[in-house]
Amino acid sequence: MGNKMKVLLVQDVDKLGKSGDVKEVSGGYGRNYLLPKGFAVLATKGQVKQAEERLAAQQKRQQAARKDAEALAARIAGQTLRFTARVGELDRLYGSVTSADIAEKLRQQTGVEVDRRKIDLDEPIKRIGIYPVKVLLIQGLEPLVNVVVEGEAGSIELPADPDTAE
């Protein structure tokens, strides 16, 4: 049989594994492709231990980031952001309310910086009304904020409960 070698992947390699994985590959594949291209290093005890430490540190950072995102979600969930705009016929706005506008209003109201690209708005809001908008923080954590767009003439009252909304 052909000789095998153990390698520690330094980068993700298609159809082989992710960075930090220890894989057993054929000698030729390892010597002629993975090692020279810098995709892997020989899996010595020291290299494997370093990879495990890096992985543990990365998981710790991800947990801290998730905890921060959960605290942020608790602060912005259910916030009501009011926008006043000039209105034309059929309650259409002159202009629109964009994700950048929503991010700026959120920063003003809560002091929380949210990237405009994380505001889940398919297209800018162009009519008066109440719009629930998702803020995409991290995977599985998407708090809703209420965006209220009203004309300069009058304000829109939020319904007390969904059953009384017209």
N, C-alpha and C positions, 0 to 999 in steps of 0.2 A: 504494500500500500504506500501511497505518497506520504511525505512527511507533513505534519501539521504544526502550526505555531499559534501561540496565544498572543493576541494583540489587544491593546487598549485603544479604543476609538477616541480620537481627539476632536473629530467633527462628526456630524450625522452623515451616514453613508447609506444611499438608497439600497433597499433590499438586504441590508446587513444589520444595521442597528443605529442607535443614537449615541451621541457624545457621552463618554464615561462608561460605556458598555465594554465588558471583556468578552471577546469572541475568539473561537478557535477557527482558523482559516487554513487553507492549503498554503504550503510554504511559498510557492511561486506567486500566488495572489498577494500574500503579505509582503514578500521581498521586492517584487517587481512593480507593484501598484500602490498598495496602501502606505507603506513606509516612505518611498521616494516622494509621493505626492503630499505627504504630511497629513494624511487622513488618520494615521494610527502610529503608535509607538509600541515597542515590545512590552509585553505585560509583565514587568518585574514586580516584586512585592512592594517596592517603594512607589512605583508609578500607580499601582492599584490603590494603595493607601491614600495617596494624594488625590486621586479621582474621587474616592469615597468622601474625603474631607470636603472637597469642592461641592459635591452633590449635597452633602448635609448643610453646608453654608447657603447654597442656593435655595434649598427647601425652607430654611429659616427666614431668608429674605422674602420669599413668596408668602409665607405665613404672616410676616409683619406687614407686607403690602396689603394682604387681604383684610387684616385687622383695621388698618388705616382706612381702607375703602368702606368697610362696614360702618365705621364711625362717621365717615363722610355721608354715606347713604342715610344714616339716621338723622343727620342735620338737614339734608335737603329734601327728604321724602315728604310729600304733601305740601310743600311750599306753594304759595300762590303768587305768581308773577303777573303784575298788571301792566299793560301797555295801553297808552292812549294815542290814537292816530286820527288823521283826517279821513273822513269817510265820504264816499260818493254814492251813486245809485246802487240799490240792492245790497246795501251794507258792505260794499267792496271798499277796501282800503286804497288810498293813494300811496303806493309803495307796498311794503310787506314787513312781516316780522320774521327774521331769519334766526338760524341757530346761533350766529354770533351775537345777535341782540339778546337772545335768551341767556347765553353764557355771561354776558356783561351784566344783565339784570340780576342774575343769580349771585354774581360776585358782589354787586352793590348791596343786595339784601342780606346775604349770609356771610360774606367775607370769604367764601369758598371759590377758589379758582377751578373752573372746569373748562377743559378744552372744547372748543365749539364742535370739533369733529365727533365728540362723544355724546352730543345731543342728537337723539334719534328723531330727526324731522325729515320726512321724505321730500317735502317741498316747502318753500316759505308759506307762512300763513297770510292769506290775502283777504279774509273776511272777519268781521267782528264775531266774537263767540268765546266759548270756553273750550280749551284743548288740553287733554292730558298728554304730556310729553315725557318719554323715557329718557333717562340719563344713563348711558352705558358706562359704568365704572370699570368693572372687571367681569369676567364670565360668570353668569348666574347672579349678578348683583346689579339690578336695574331699577332704581327708585323712580317714582313718577312725580312730576311737578305739574301744577295746574297753570296753564298760560291763559290769562284772561285778556282778550283784546277788545277794547271798547272805543267808541267814537268820542270825539271831543265834547259832543253835546251832553251825553249822559253816561252813567255807569251801569254795568251789568252786575246784578246781585248773584252770588253763588247760591245754588239751591241748597236747602238744609239737608235734604236727602234725595236720592235719585228718583223716588216715586213722585215727588212734587214738581220735578222739572217739566217744563212744557215742551 
